[in-house]
Amino acid sequence: MTIHVELGVSSYDIELSRGALSRVGELINLNRKVMVVTDSGVPTEYADTVASFAKEAFKVVIPQGEESKNFDCLQTLLAEMLDAGFTRKDAVVAVGGGVVGDLAGFAASMYMRGVDFYNIPTTLLSQVDSSIGGKTAVDFHGYKNVIGAFYQPKKVIIDPNVLATLDKRQVAAGMAEAIKMSLTSDAEMFAMLENADDIYADIDTVIEKALRIKKYVVECDEKEAGLRKILNFGHTVGHGIETQQAGALYHGECVALGMLPMCSDEVRARLIPVLAKAGLPTELVLDSAALREVMTAVSHDKKSAVGGVDAVLVHAPGSFEIKKLSLPEIEEKTKQSFC
Ligand SMILES: NC(=O)c1ccc[n+]([C@@H]2O[C@H](COP(=O)([O-])OP(=O)(O)OC[C@H]3O[C@@H](n4cnc5c(N)ncnc54)[C@H](O)[C@@H]3O)[C@@H](O)[C@H]2O)c1
């Protein structure tokens, strides 16, 4: 299936189908120099498949993990293209999760002021969320995604078959983002997840529905001036928890927890069983020192603004309210959920 993302001159298609990776040579023009970027945790055959179709392939494997979203790795990619004599007509293909996609996309946006970028996401999180929308970035000075660019891919190829090799906890972390989107934007999708005996049984439909939500949001608000903020539902407190947990919890797990303080009581009561079914955490106990750490991180968050934080609240599935909350108000909500 093809899903079109309409962004004027930056429009592109998402190809979502099982087996798409093996047809990559038909789906994108690889008859040129192609830098294929992957990481050390992604099974090597995925990037090798892409490289096998390229006229001239240059494969770069970065170390797996968030630590690779830095200037050193960015420089490695730029140097590879320069050394290989890439021109503006050549291309970059990311084969991996959000780390590879964000980094390779940023490198593509910079090299000669922009070369064609293709994203082949291989985690559920990147398939439902990070691979579309054009946000690319590296982390800097302890701040996540603080240096980056909006740079839309030329095409996104999503092959759910690659999820077979992904660790179950990573799959669940991606499901958190899909649940997040259903809660703000699609009551029917939330009900589908709520009523499913096995929430992962029809993962292709979950991916498609999440992509349609993200597509709509990005088409309405490419550069996050308004509606796109709803994608941050669960992220304000979630980022705080992620920092406080220092790597013990995945991003998606923190988003799952971060949604709880931002829901009405009724929505929370329905959300908790869905998170549990997905294998995501539903509880966290913060003592006063841990709460302080969470709140310090929330106050450092780049989305913090004078007068409070634009928080996304969900009072009923499929709807949202964007409301400026002061730090004490966020602390109170966090306390009610976790202290
Ligand atoms: N650009 C955006 O709009 C956006 C949105 C959300 C998140 N992000 C970013 O995405 C990143 C997180 O992405 P992620 O959750 O995909 O993590 P990730 O890229 O670190 O991948 C998670 C792990 O899974 C491994 N892996 C990937 N695909 C695999 C496969 N098919 N089989 C086996 N192992 C596989 C990787 O090696 C890695 O160890 C963060 O840096 C976050 O900031 C960006």
The ligand as a Gaussian input file, in Angstrom:
#p B3LYP/6-31G(d) Opt

LIG

0 1
 N       12.501000      12.216000      13.969000
 C       11.438000      12.052000      14.725000
 O       10.359000      12.574000      14.443000
 C       11.529000      11.183000      15.941000
 C       10.375000      10.778000      16.603000
 C       10.487000       9.908000      17.678000
 C       11.745000       9.463000      18.083000
 N       12.860000       9.894000      17.402000
 C       14.198000       9.421000      17.781000
 O       14.263000       8.024000      17.539000
 C       15.269000       7.462000      18.355000
 C       14.758000       6.162000      18.934000
 O       14.479000       5.298000      17.870000
 P       14.286000       3.731000      18.093000
 O       13.363000       3.500000      19.214000
 O       13.982000       3.153000      16.776000
 O       15.700000       3.267000      18.654000
 P       17.055000       2.812000      17.949000
 O       17.236000       3.416000      16.625000
 O       18.125000       3.018000      18.954000
 O       16.829000       1.233000      17.757000
 C       16.668000       0.421000      18.884000
 C       17.557000      -0.809000      18.836000
 O       17.014000      -1.749000      17.935000
 C       18.021000      -2.262000      17.069000
 N       17.319000      -2.628000      15.835000
 C       16.772000      -1.788000      14.920000
 N       16.063000      -2.477000      14.019000
 C       16.174000      -3.790000      14.349000
 C       15.629000      -4.982000      13.797000
 N       14.775000      -4.976000      12.771000
 N       15.968000      -6.149000      14.393000
 C       16.782000      -6.173000      15.484000
 N       17.293000      -5.074000      16.058000
 C       16.988000      -3.885000      15.502000
 C       19.014000      -1.149000      16.957000
 O       20.293000      -1.641000      16.642000
 C       18.980000      -0.546000      18.363000
 O       19.868000      -1.227000      19.210000
 C       15.612000       8.513000      19.409000
 O       16.875000       9.049000      19.107000
 C       14.530000       9.565000      19.234000
 O       14.991000      10.860000      19.529000
 C       12.764000      10.733000      16.346000

